[in-house]
Amino acid sequence: MKLQEFQGKELFKDYGITVPESQFIPKNEKTIKINLEYPFVVKSQVLAGGRGKAGLVKFVKNQEEFDGCIEHIMTSEHRGEKPVGVLLEAAAELDKEYYLSILVNRQLRCLSLIFSSFGGVDIEEVAKSNKEQIHTVHLDHNNSIEDLREDLFLLKDNLKNDIQFETFVVFCSKLLKLFTEKDLMMIEINPFIFVNDTEISALDAVVEIDDSASFRHPDIFEEAKKIEKYTAETKEENPFGNHYVELDGNVGILGCGAGIVMASMDMIRSFGGKPANFLDIGGGANKKTTVQALEILHENTNIKSIFINIFGGITFCDEIAKAIIDFRATRKRTLPLIIRMMGNNAKEAIRLLKDNGIFAFNNMEKAAEKAVKLANKKYDDFFISSQSKILVQGITGKYGSHHTKKMMNYGTKIVAGVSQNKNHTEMHGVPVYNSVKDAVKNHDIDVSVMFVPAPFAKSAAFEAIDAKIPLLVIITEHIPVRDTMEIIQYANENETKVIGPNCPGMIRVNQANLGIIPGHIFQKGNVAVLSKSGTLLYEIASGISLNAGGISTAIGLGGDPVTGTSILDAIQYFEKSSESKYIVYIGEIGGGEEEERLRDYLADNNSKPIIAFFAGQSAPSGAKMGHAGAIIQGEKSTIAYKKKILSEAGCHIADLPSDIHKIINKLENN
């Protein structure tokens, strides 16, 4: 969640960081009483960047100039966003402007500090044309001020003197403390200035907090909710946040996973349609979220049909079907609904839908084609085996219990479970302990599969690592990034491999299934699959199983910004596997560094044939699409760039999920 500038500066003040004197005026303020002396700056409070160049930041010297600009700044949308109000801020003398940001570096699993002595409105141009003026330093959450002074030493020449450097170190130390204690994903200050050699003032504040850490900072999130009342869009109108993005097409799209929703958008385009939106209702969707999603889509007058694509891993298809049926029954009019169901209870779901006269398919392409026709009114080291001994943490919860049973039915050897619920001593015949320590006293454990809720996931993971369990598969989603980074660092120090978090797990076909993967769709074969998206993993694995021989092993890496297993980690494992002849990599928009690492690796290593597919070709630049990791940020994160570098490295590129098995069959026949 991004904070408005005035909220970010309140946090700065809490940590002793100097900001200009200011006054926030909410949008619905009927009578404006100015508490600042002229001159001051009037700044639109929107989350989008580029306000200055858009004329939404104005320097005013008197009441007449203020009256001449306030209505325009208070009411003007910027990049599709309505302001929540304006910030009046005391004018500062801009002798020299500097740029600074701290952000989570998902590839290096640390923090990165970016600095330039050429701050201001043209910083993006500096980054393009004068890259040597952009400096990056990698940090740890726990850096002491002494560590920080050493890390920042190379930036010293960009400041006027030793006193300024020491002031800068203290400034960064305060920001790092704020970043860590408030679970931030990013701080950006453009610009900051030296008031004098011993004082820095932050003239801007872009602050993004980890949504998954809301339970630790309820005050910040409650305050953000209050601010929403100043805009037309509220949480009640859009409860899905970044998981809902409006586009300009006429086919509404709804699904239970960011990857499969993006693939659905691409599929709609392949049949000549145009997606009207991106809407991911998430894994474990229920009646309430399904109905909320359908209500949102029915408010969009551009939508002519709705394509609902559900591949139930953690989601129960019959629950979604019942929600759709109930929704339609309570409305006088509904748009044409085309539903594709696969996975948990899909047969029953399709039966229910068809019995109620709703289009229902188990094939994504057929459903997408139907949706387009109706919209256009044409009508036409991760080795596991059957002998691997598995522990389930969170075994007595709803999902832990359900998927433990499914894993056991597949043949997975679940030998123990852990739960804080002292009323349980066994689940599905599996002994349940109060701690991992107690479990390993009684059983040899090869792998732990975690279904522990996010607020308790870090301590649960540390328990498993402390018990020297070799492989930890974290299914849990919404774990704060700081917690994830600490889990991975601790795991690396103790030689525990981590898959996830926010992942479906992994499967070795006909041997063992760890997590929430629907094992029945996987046929044994010689194709290894790795994917950031869970639902898209199921989709493509199903296609390979039906049309290209089948799967050897599949790993769901997870869609969070930081995960324990990288693309290259998984590919290097598959390279050594005698069971795997082909490797399929399923990626998404966002990032790009991992694909570059894979390109560099392939330049020096003979590889098995790799087929790469990327979901999100329809994603607009800069728009998050559900997964924290899936956001376009510059050329390197675009699908075009990823396709280009991997194609040049010798990978085979699939444009659609259905192209993958065709490529495999062509390679096999040759």
N, C-alpha and C positions, 0 to 999 in steps of 0.2 A: 504494500500500500504506500502510495506517495503522499506526503504531507504538503499542504500549501506552504508557501514561503513564510508566512507569518507564524505558522505553527512550528516550522523548523527552527526559526529564530528564537522562539520561546524555549525550545530544547537547548539551543546554543547558550542562552543566558543561564539556564540551570547548571551548565557545566563551566561557567566562568568565561565564556567566549564573548568578546565585545561585539555588539551589533549597534547600528544607529538607533537613535530614539525614533519611535514609530507609533502609529495608530492604525488599527484595523477597522474598516467600516464595512459591515456586512451588506449584502446586496439589497436586503429588504428594509434597510434603515430609511425611515421617512424624512427625518430631520437630521442633517449632518452638522455636527458641532466639531469644529477643528480645534484640536488641542496643541498643535505644533505651531511654531513660528515660521513664517516664510523666510527664505525659500525652502521648498521641500520637493520630493519626488512622489508622483502618483503612479502606482504600479498595479496593474491588473493582477488579480489572484486567480490564476489558472495553472494547471499542472504542466501544460505543454510549454516547450521552450520557444525561443525566438520572439519573445514579447516586444523587446526593444525595437527590432527591425520592423515589427508589425505596427508600430506607433502606439503601443499600449503601455509604454513607460514614458511619462512626461515630467520634465522639470518645470515647476511653476514658481513665479516670483511674487505673485499677488493674488487677491481674491478673483479678479477678473479672469486671469489665466486659468485659475482652478475651475471657475464656473464654465469656462469655454471647453474644458476637456473631460470633466468628471462623468457626464452622462455617456459619452462615447466609450470611455474606458470601462465604466461600470456595466454596460450592456452588450458590448461587442464580443461575439464569439471568436475564439482563436483556435484554429485547426479543429473545428467541430466541438469545442468545449466552451461551456458557458462559465463566466467568472462567478466565484462565490462572494466577491466583494472587491475592495481595493485596499491597498496598503499605502498609507502616507508615511514617508520616511524622510528624516532630516537629511538635507543635502550634504554630501561629503566632497572634500577636495581630492580630485583624482590626479595626483602627481604621477603615480605608477600603479598599474593594475596587474594583479597576479591571478593565476588560475590554480585551483586545487580540487582533487576529488579522491575519495577512498571508496573502493568497491570490492565486492567478493569476486575473486578470480577463480572461476569454476574449473579451469584446466589445471592450475597449479595448486588448487585447494588451499589458498591462503588469501590474504588481503593485498591489494595493489594500491599504492598511492601514486597518483598522476599529478605532475606539477609543471607549470610553465610560467615564465616571467613575462609572457605576452598574453595576459588575460584580457577579458572584455568581450564585446559583441562579435569580434572576428576570430574567436578561438578556433572555430571549426575550420576556417580557412588556413589558420596557422598549422593545424594538424595535417592538412592536405599538402600545403606548399612549403612548409618549413618544419619538417618533422623533427629535425635535430633540436628544436626548441621545446619539444614535449619529452619530459623525463618520467620514467616509471621506476618505482622502488617497491619491492615486495616486502610485506610485513607479516607479523604474527599477531593474533588477537592479544597475546599476553606480553607483548614487548614492553620492557621497562623504559623509562626515559633515557637511561644510559644506552640501551639497545637502539632506541630510536635515533639518538644523536649520532651513533655510528652509521646506521642505515641511511640517514639523510645527509651525511657528510659530503657526498658527491654533488649535492645541490647548492653547497655553500657559495660557490662562485657566482651564482645567479642573484645573490643578495649583496647589499652594499658593504656590510661590515660584519665583524664577529658578533656584535651585539644583536643585530637583526637576525643572524642565524640562530642564536640562542632563543630569541623571542619566537622564531618560527618553530623550533623544536618543541617548546612548551605549548604553542598553539596546536601543533599536530598531536601532541600527547593528550591534550584535552579532547580533541576530536576522536582519537582512537578509543579513549575511555567511553565517550558517548556511543561510538559505533558498537562497541562490545556490550556494554550494559543494556542498551536498548535494542539489541538484535537487529541492527540496520543492515541493509543490502547495499546502500550507496549513500554517500554524502558528496555533493558537488557545490563548490563555492566559486562563482564567477561574476564579479571578481572579489578578491580580498585586497585590502590596502594596508600599508603601514601608516598609522596615525602619527607615530614617531618611532624611533628605533626600538622602543620597548613595548609598543602596543600595536596589535593587529586588529582590524575591524572587518567582519564578514558582511559584505554589502549584499550578498545573495545567499539563498539557502535552498538547495534541492535535496530533500531527505526522503529516502525510501526505506520503509521498515518491513521486515519479514512477516508476511501474513500468517505464517505458521506459528509465530511467537505471540499471537494475540492473547493467549492465556496468561502470558507473563506480564503483559502491559495493557490491561483492560482500560486504564485511564486514557491512554493515547487513542485507542480505537473508539472509545465512547465519545471522545471529543471530536474525532473525525466524523462520526455519525451526526453530531449536532451541526457541523458545518454543512452537511449535505442538504439541510433544510433551506439553504440559501439558493439552491439550484433547482432546475426543473426535474432533473434526473435524481432519484433517490434510490436507496437500497430496496424499498418496497416495489418500485417500478422495475428495477433490475437487480435481483438478489444474486446474480451470478458474477458481478464485477467484471474482471478481465476475461472471464470465460465466455462472455458474450460480446461479439463484435458485429456491428451492422455493416453490410456491404450494399451494393447497388443492384443486385439481381432479383429474380422472382421465385426462386426455389428456396424455401426455408429449410434449414438443416439443423438437426438435433441428434446428439449422440452421447455415448457414455465413455468418452476417452478422447483426449485432444488429438492423438494421432489418427484415430479412425474418423473423427470429424473432419480433419484436414483432407484425409484420403477421400472422404465422401464429397467434399467440395471439388476436388480434382476430378472425381468420377462424373459429377454433374456437368462439369465443363467438357469432359470428353464426349458427352452425348449432345453437346451444343447448348446446354443450359447455362444459367448464371446463378451462382450462389447468392442468396439474399443476406446471409449472415454466417457467423460461426457461433455455435452454442454447444458447449460441453457441460452436461449435467453431472459428470463425474462418476467414478466407480461407487457402487453402493447406492445409486440413485433410488429414490422411493416415490410414493404417490405424490407427496407434496412438491418435490422438486420437478417431477414430470409435469404436473398441472401448472406450476409457475412458468415453466419453459414454454408450454403450449399457449398460455395466456399472453406471454410476451410476443411470440411469433404472430398471434392473431391480431395484435395491435398494429403490425406492420402492413400497411395497405398495399405495398408492392408485392407481397408474397401471394402466389397463386396456388402453390401446392407445398406440402411439408414432407420432407424425406427424413424419417426417423431410423437411424442405424444403430442397433444395439447388439453388441457381441458380449454376452454376459459371462464375465469371468467372476468378478465379485458381485456383479449385478444380477438380480433375479428377473429373468425375462417376463415371467408370468405376472409379477408385481407391476412392471411397467405396462404390460398389456391391459391389466385391469384398470390402471390409472387412465390410460388412453380411452378406454371404453366409458368409464365414468365421466371423464371430461366431455366427451362428445354427447353423452346423454343429458348433460345439464345445460347445453347450449342450443339455441335455436338454429344456429348455423355454424358449421365448421368448414375449414378449408379441406380440400382433398388430402387425406393422410395416407402415406405409403410407408409401410413399416417393414424393415428387414430385421429378423431376429435369428440369432445363433447363440449357443452357449447354454447357460443354466436355465433349465425348464423351457427351452425354446419351442419344443413341439407343442406343449400345452399352450404356450403363449400364442403361437400361430393359429392353433385351433380356436382359441377364444376370439381372436381378432376376426378370423374368417366367419365364425358363427355370428358375429355382429356386423357383417358387411363391410369390413375394413380391409383394404389391400394389404396382404401380408406375404412376405417372401423369406426364404433362407439364403437367397443369392443377392449379393450387393449390387452387381451390375444390372440385374433385371429390375430391382427396385429403383435404382437411380434412373434408369431409362424410362421407367413408368412415371416417375416424378417429373422428369423433364417434359414428357409428352403431355401430362396433365397441366403443367404450368403454362405450356405454350398452346394448350387447347387443341392439340393435334389428335389426341386420343390414339391416333395410330400408336589351468590348475584348479578347474572347477569340476574335477572328476567326481561323479556320483554313480552308484550302482544300486541294484536291488538289495545289496547287503549293507549299504550305508545306514548308519544308525542315526536317527533324526530326533531332535528335541523341538517341541513347539512351545515358544514363549507366548503367553496369552491364549492358552488352549481352551479356556472356559468361556471366552467372549463369543459373541454371535458369529463373527467371521472366523475366528480361530477354531471354534468347535465345528462349524460347517465344513471348512476346508480341510481340517484334520481328517474328517470322515472320508472326504473325497480323495485325499492323498492316500489313505489306507486302502480304499477300494481300488486304487490304481496299482497297488502293490508296494507302495513306499513303506519302509520299515520305521514306523513311529514308535520309539521305545519309551519316551517320557514327555511330560508336559510340565509347564510352570505356570502358576497363577497365584495372585495375592488373595484370591477368594478362598478362604479357609473352609468353606462348606464343601469343597470338592476334594476328593482323594483319588478319583479316577474319572476319565472321560473316554467314552467309546472303548472301554477296557484298557486304556492307557493310564499308568500311574501318574498322578499329578502331585508336584512338590511345590513348596512355597518359595524356593529359590533355585537358581541354576546350580549353586554350590551343592545343595542337597541332591539334585538330580545326578550330577556327575560323580557323586559318592557311590551311587548305586548302578550307574550305567556308563558304558563307553559311548561317547557322543562324537559323531563326525561332523554334523551340521546342525545349526540352530536356525529355525524359521520363526521370524518375529511378527506377531500380530498385536503388539503392545501399543496402546494409544500414544499419540505424539508427545503429550506432556511427560510421559514416563519412559519414552523410547531410549533416551540417552543412558539412563541408569541401567535399563535392561540390557542394552548393547554392551555396556561396560562389564556387566555381570558375565555375559557370554565370553567376552574377550579375556577377562580375568580367569575364567575357567579353562582357558587354552583350547577353546573349540576352534578347529581350523577354518571353518567356513560359516559366515553369518549372512543369512538372506533376510533383508529387512523389507517386509511388505508395506509397513506403515507409511501413510502419506502425511503431509503437512508437518513434518519435523522441521523445526527452525534450522536454517542453514548453519548457524554457528554451532548448534548441537551436532549436525552431521559432520562438519569439519573436524570437530573434536573426536567424534566416534572414529572417523577414518584415520586421523593421526594416531590415536591410541591403538587402533587395530594394526596399523603399519609397524608401530613400535613393538607389538607383541606377535607379529607374524600371523595375524588372522586375516583371511580374505573377506571382503565385504561385497555383496551384490545388493544394489538399491542405495538409498531407500526409494519409496514410492514406485515399487516395481512389482511385476506379477510373479517373479521368481525364476526358476529354471526347470527344465525337464530333460531327462535322458530317456528317449522313447523306449517303452517296454521294460524300463528299469526302475526309475524313480521320478516322482513329480513333486517339486518343492514349491509351495505357494498356492496361487489361485488360478493357475493355467488349466483350461479345460482339456484334460488329457485325451479324451475320447476322439478329438479331431486329428490327433497326431498319428500318422502311420510311419512305421519304421522305414528309414531310407538312409541316404548318404549325404544329405544337405544339412549343414549347420546354419542356424539363424541367430542373429543378435539384433536387438531392437531397443530403442528408447521408449517406444510406445507399447503398452500392454495389449490393447485391443487390436492394434494393427499387427502385432506379432501373431495373434490368433488368426486374423484374417489371412495373412500371407502364408502361415504354416498350413492352414486348411487347404489353400489353393495348391501348395506344393505337394501335400499329402495326396490330394485327389488327382493331380495332373503331372507330377514330376517325380514319382518314385517314393518320396517321403522324407522324413526328418531324422537326423541322428540325435542332435542335441540342440536345444534352444535356450537362450538366456535373455531375460528382460532386464536391461541395464538400469531402467528407471528414468523418469523425465525431469527430475529436479536439477537445479543449477549445479549441484555438487553431488556426485555419486561415487561409490567405492570402486567400481570397475569401469575402466574406460573402454572405448571402442578397440583400441590397440591391444589392451590386455586380453580381451575376448578373442580377437583374431589370432593373436599369438598362441593362445591355447588351442584353438581349432586347427591351426597350422600343424600342431604336433599330434592331433587326434587321427588315429588310423581309421576311425569310423566315418570321417567326414571327407568327401571328395570336393564339395562345393561349399562356399560360404556366402550367405546372404546377409547384407547389412541394411537395416531399415533405419533411416535417419529422419531428421526434421529440420525445419528452419532454425536459425539461431546458432550462435557460436561460430564454428569454422576451424578453430584451432585443432580440434581432434582429427578432423579430416586432413588437415595439413600434416599432422604427425603421421597419419596413416600413409599419406603420399610419400613422405620422406622415408618411411620404413620400407615401402614397396620398391623404392628406387635401389635399395641395397640388398633386397631379399627376394628369392624366388618364392612365389606365392601360389597357393591353390586358386582356382578361378573365383573371383569375388564379384557378386552381383549386388549393386547398390540401388536402393530406391529411397527417394526423399518425399515425405508428405508435406504439404503446405505450399504448393506452387501458386495457389490462389491468394495467399496471405498478403495483406497490404503492408507496406514497409512501416516498421515501428510498432506494429500491433501485436500484443501478447495473445497467444492462442492457447491458453489453458495451462500447459506445462510451464513451470517457471523458466525452463530452459529454452522454450520455443519462442524466440523473439528475434525479429530481423534487426540487426544493428550494423549497418554498413555492408560493403560488398562481400566480405568474407563469410557473412552469415547467410547470404542468399543461396538458394538452391542452384541457380545458374553457375555460381562460382564453385560450389561443391561438386556438381556434376563435371565441370570442366577439369578440375585438378585431379579427380579420381579417374576420369576417362583417360586423361593423359598418362596416368600412372598404370593403366592397363586394366582397370575395372570395367565391367560391363554395366551399363546404366539402363535401368528400367524406368519408363515414364509412368506406368500404371502397375498396380499390384498384379494384375493378370499377365503382365509382360514377363514377370519373374520366372514362372514355370516354363514359359515359351523359350526363354534364353537358356535355361538349364537343359531342356530337351534338345535344343539345337547344339549345345556343347557336347552333350552325351552322344548324339548321333554322329558328330564329327570325330 
